Amino acid sequence: MNKPKHLHDQPNSFGWISITLHWTSAIALVSLWLLGKSIAWQEAEQVDARRALHITVGLSVWLLLAARIAWRVRVPHPRAVGQGSRTHRIAVLAHALILANIAVMMLSGPLLAWLLPGPSALVDTAWRIHATAATSLLILVLLHIGAALKHLMFHDDETIARIFTPRRSNYSDPFDPTRPKGSE
């Protein structure tokens, strides 16, 4: 059975499934990060309400984030046209670390909510794990954005464009030796 060409990832192009999961997850994670950080900025009487909002949003997007992780584990990471093996391995590792931190947060967050207002040692440990994963995720995402901007400004490649829309052809690079004769 043929897969719709632009729906699924191709060897050197993200499909609409990956693109949609990437951007909806990014929006959800930025929202959750801001909500989580805002808990500390609240007046004492508002802390529980803000925490409840963070938990509600987190649980609401849990399946989306699980789908994001499962999709990338199941579907190989496409290589950008002109991207070397070393650069591709670094990009795949960086994305794996991002997804691992998301997974840790997806496990520690509900555990933390379930433990509240339980034994302080368990709550403290779960909170440290969740907060450390959030900080690690922030650092990795900033590096991810920096690397994407580096490609946009200093490299003549498609790194930025390919996360917004699937390529029209897998073989649009005229110098790609794997490009079939007579293709676009």
C-alpha positions in Angstrom: 0.0 0.0 0.0 1.4 3.4 -1.0 1.7 6.0 1.7 0.7 9.5 0.8 3.9 11.2 -0.2 3.7 14.3 1.9 2.0 12.8 4.9 4.9 10.6 6.0 8.6 11.3 6.3 10.7 10.6 3.3 14.5 9.8 3.4 15.4 13.5 3.3 12.1 15.3 4.1 9.8 15.6 7.1 6.1 14.8 6.3 3.1 16.6 7.6 2.8 14.2 10.5 6.3 15.0 11.8 5.8 18.7 11.1 2.4 18.9 12.9 3.7 16.9 15.9 6.8 19.1 16.1 5.0 22.4 16.1 2.0 21.4 18.3 4.5 19.8 20.8 6.6 22.9 20.7 3.6 25.2 21.5 2.4 22.8 24.3 5.9 22.6 25.8 6.5 26.4 25.8 3.0 26.9 27.4 3.8 24.3 30.0 7.2 25.7 30.7 5.8 29.2 31.2 2.9 27.9 33.4 5.4 25.9 35.5 7.7 28.9 36.0 4.8 31.1 36.8 3.9 29.0 39.8 6.8 30.5 41.7 5.8 34.1 40.7 2.3 33.8 42.2 1.1 35.1 45.5 0.8 32.3 48.1 -3.0 32.1 47.7 -2.7 31.6 43.9 0.0 28.9 43.9 -2.4 26.0 44.1 -4.6 27.4 41.3 -1.6 28.0 39.0 -0.2 24.5 39.8 -3.6 23.0 39.0 -3.7 24.8 35.7 -0.2 23.5 34.9 -1.2 20.0 35.8 -4.4 20.2 33.7 -2.6 21.4 30.6 0.1 18.9 31.1 -2.4 16.0 31.3 -4.3 17.4 28.4 -1.3 17.2 26.1 0.2 14.0 27.5 -1.0 11.8 24.6 0.2 14.4 22.1 3.7 14.3 23.6 3.6 10.5 23.8 2.6 10.4 20.1 5.5 12.8 19.3 8.0 10.5 21.1 6.6 7.3 19.7 6.5 8.7 16.1 10.2 9.7 16.2 11.2 6.4 17.8 9.3 4.5 15.1 10.1 6.7 12.0 13.8 7.3 11.1 15.0 10.9 11.3 15.3 12.3 7.7 18.6 13.6 6.6 18.8 17.1 5.2 20.0 17.3 1.6 23.8 17.9 1.8 24.0 17.0 5.5 27.1 14.9 6.4 26.9 11.7 8.4 28.5 13.4 11.5 26.2 16.3 11.5 23.2 14.0 11.0 24.3 11.9 14.0 24.6 15.0 16.2 21.2 16.2 15.1 19.6 12.8 15.8 21.3 12.7 19.2 20.2 16.2 20.1 16.6 15.3 19.2 16.8 12.1 21.2 18.0 14.0 24.2 15.1 16.5 23.8 12.6 13.6 23.6 14.2 11.9 26.6 13.8 15.0 28.7 10.1 15.3 27.6 9.6 11.6 28.6 11.1 12.2 32.0 8.9 15.2 32.5 5.8 13.2 31.3 6.6 10.6 34.0 7.7 12.8 36.9 5.0 15.4 36.4 2.0 13.1 37.0 4.0 11.3 39.8 4.6 14.7 41.5 0.9 15.6 41.2 -0.1 12.3 42.5 2.3 12.5 45.5 1.2 16.1 46.5 0.8 16.7 49.4 2.5 13.5 50.4 5.8 12.7 52.1 8.1 15.6 51.6 11.2 13.4 50.7 9.3 11.8 47.8 7.8 15.1 46.7 11.2 16.8 46.8 12.8 14.1 44.7 10.0 14.0 42.1 10.1 17.9 42.0 13.9 17.9 41.5 13.7 15.4 38.7 10.9 17.3 37.0 12.6 20.7 37.4 16.0 19.3 36.3 14.4 17.8 33.2 12.7 21.2 32.5 16.0 23.0 32.8 17.8 20.5 30.6 15.0 20.7 28.0 15.2 24.5 28.0 19.0 24.3 27.4 18.6 21.7 24.6 15.8 23.6 22.9 17.9 26.8 23.0 20.8 24.8 21.4 18.3 23.4 18.9 17.1 26.8 17.9 20.7 28.1 17.8 21.7 25.3 15.5 18.7 25.9 13.2 19.6 29.7 13.1 23.2 28.8 12.3 22.0 26.8 9.4 19.8 29.6 8.2 22.5 32.2 8.4 25.7 30.4 7.5 24.8 27.3 5.5 23.2 27.1 2.1 20.9 24.2 3.1 17.2 23.5 3.8 17.4 22.9 7.5 14.8 25.6 8.4 12.5 25.1 5.4 12.0 21.4 5.9 10.3 21.7 9.3 7.7 24.0 7.8 6.6 22.1 4.7 7.5 18.7 3.1 9.7 18.9 0.0 8.0 18.6 -3.3 10.5 16.0 -4.4 13.0 13.9 -2.5 15.5 14.6 -5.2 15.5 18.4 -5.8 19.2 18.7 -5.2 20.7 18.6 -8.7 24.1 17.5 -7.4 22.7 14.6 -5.3 24.2 11.5 -6.7 21.2 9.4 -5.7 18.9 11.7 -7.7 17.2 9.6 -10.5 17.7 10.9 -14.0 14.7 12.9 -15.3 13.4 13.8 -11.9 12.2 17.4 -11.3 
